[in-house]
C-alpha cells in the first residue's frame, strides 16, 4: 500500500465528464489499496475569466481581494470532484487551503508556502477517506486567502505530498510525460522514463511547460518523487527523481526553447567600478528578472556595452527603468530586440563529458544560425538566436545529441 497525492490540472477537470474521469482514476487507486489525496486546479479558462473581471474593475486592484476572487475557481472544482467521488462510492471530502491549513507568507498573488499541517488529512486517509484539496491557494499571516501565482497548483501538490509523507506525487496533465523536446516540433522526440530533479528544474526554467519551476524546486528540496502522467491516456508517465535513481545518465536529457525572450543592449556605458550595479540594481528593484548577461569593453577601455535578456513581457518596464536612470548610469542609448529565442541543452551527464557546448555551436553554425548570447551552468548550455530559427535549431540539436527515437 502506498500513499499518493494525485494532482489534476485545468484541462483534466474542464467539464463534468472530465471530472467523472478524474473520479474514476482516483477510485482505481483507492480500490488498489492506496491512501489517496487529490489536489485540483480550477476548470480550464476559469482563472483567466476571474483575473479579467478583477482587471476590468480596476487595473490597480487590491491584491488581497484579487486572491479572494481568483481562489474560488479551485473551490468549485474541489467540491465538484468530491461529489463525483461520492457518487462513484468513494468516501471523499473537499478541503480549501485555509481549512488544511496551508500556511503561506503575505505576498498576495505570488505567495510562498511556509508550512502545511497534514496530521488531520493523514488521519482521514488512514480511515479510508479521500481529501480533495484546492491547489493554488493558502492562508496568509493575516488569516486572509492567498494564491501562489499562475501554475501554483503543482507547487501545492508537491508541498502537500511532502507534508503527508507521500510515496509519490502524480501530476496529471494534457501530456503523457516529459519528452526530450517538444513533440510538436520534433516528431522523433522520446518520452523519458526518468529524469533527475536538476534536469527537470533547468528544463522548466528555460521554457519547458510540463511542470512549474517552483514545484520542481520544492520536489528536489523535499525529495518528493513526482510522476507526470496523462489524464486522457492510460500509458506510463515520466518520473522526476533523485539523480542517484538513474543508472545510465545521458549526456543531454533534453532540448528546451523559449520564444518569450527579449534582448536589451545598453550602449556606451562608462567602464568604471559599480556600473553593473547601476544598471541591474534598479531593474531588480522594479521586479525585472534578468537572465543572460554579456559585457563588451570598447577598444580604448573607456566604455562598455552591456547586453542581457529578460522576459518579453518585462521589456516595457525595463526600458522605463533604464530611461529613468539614464543620467545616473551615463549610457548613450538602449537598443531592444524582442524577435529572439533562447535554446537550451540540459543534462547531468555534462558534468563528466567534454565537448557538449562545442557540439551545440558547431551544429548551429552548420545550419547558418548566428549565436547572439551564450550562457552556461554545470548542466546547461543556453544560446540566444533569431526567433525565426527556433524550430530549425531544436530539430538540428535533437539529432546532433542522438536524442531522436529510432
DABELRA-V158472 format. One line per field, one symbol per residue. phi: phi as a letter, one per 20 degrees, with the letter a starting at -180 (. if undefined). psi: psi as a letter, one per 30 degrees, with the letter a starting at -180 (. if undefined). burial: # if it has 9 or more other ideal C-beta (glycine too) atoms within 8 Angstrom, else .. A space follows every 50 residues. Layout:
phi = ???
psi = ???
burial = ???
//
This chain:
phi = .ddcdddcfgffcfbffffffggfffgfffffneecddcceffgnffgff ffffffeagdfffffgffffffgffffffffffffgfendfbbecegfef eeecfeegnbfdfeaceeffffffffenedfddffmcbcefemdfcceng nffffgfffffffelffadedebeddqedfafffedfefdeefcbfgfff fffffdpfefcfgfffgffffelefddecefdcecfddedcfgffdfeef fceaddbbeedbdcdeelegebgnffffeefffffemeeedfcccceffe mecbdddbdbfgfefgffffffffdgffeneeadddbeecbddcdcafff gdcenfffffffffffemdeeebcbccfcbcccdcfgfegfffffffgff emefff
psi = klkkkjkkaeffhfleeeeeeeeeeeeeeeffglkkkkkkllkkfeeeee eeeeeeejfhljfeeeeeefffeeeeeeeeeeeeeefggkjlkkkleffe ljklagikfhlkkelkjgeeeeeeeffgkjkjkklflaklfgglkllglk gfeeeeeeeeeeefhlfljkjkaglgaklfajffejfgkkkkekkleeee eeeefgfkgekkeeeeeeeeefhkkkkklkffkilkakkjlkeffjejjk ekelkllkfhlkkkkjkikkjlkfeeeeefeeeefggjjkckkkkkklef gfllkkklllkeffeeeeeeeeefgeeeeglelkkkjghlkkkkkkkfff egklgeeeeeeeeeefggkkkekkklaegkkklklkefgeeeeeeeeeee ghfkk.
burial = ..############...##########.##...##########..##..# #.###.....#...##################.###.#.#.#######.# #########.###..###..##.##...############...######. ##############.#.######..#######..##..####.####### ####.###.###########.#.########.....#####.#..#..#. ########..#########.#...#..###.###.#.#.######..#.. ..##########.##.###.##..##..#.#..#.#.#.########### .....##.###.##..#.#.#####...#########.##.######### #.##..
//
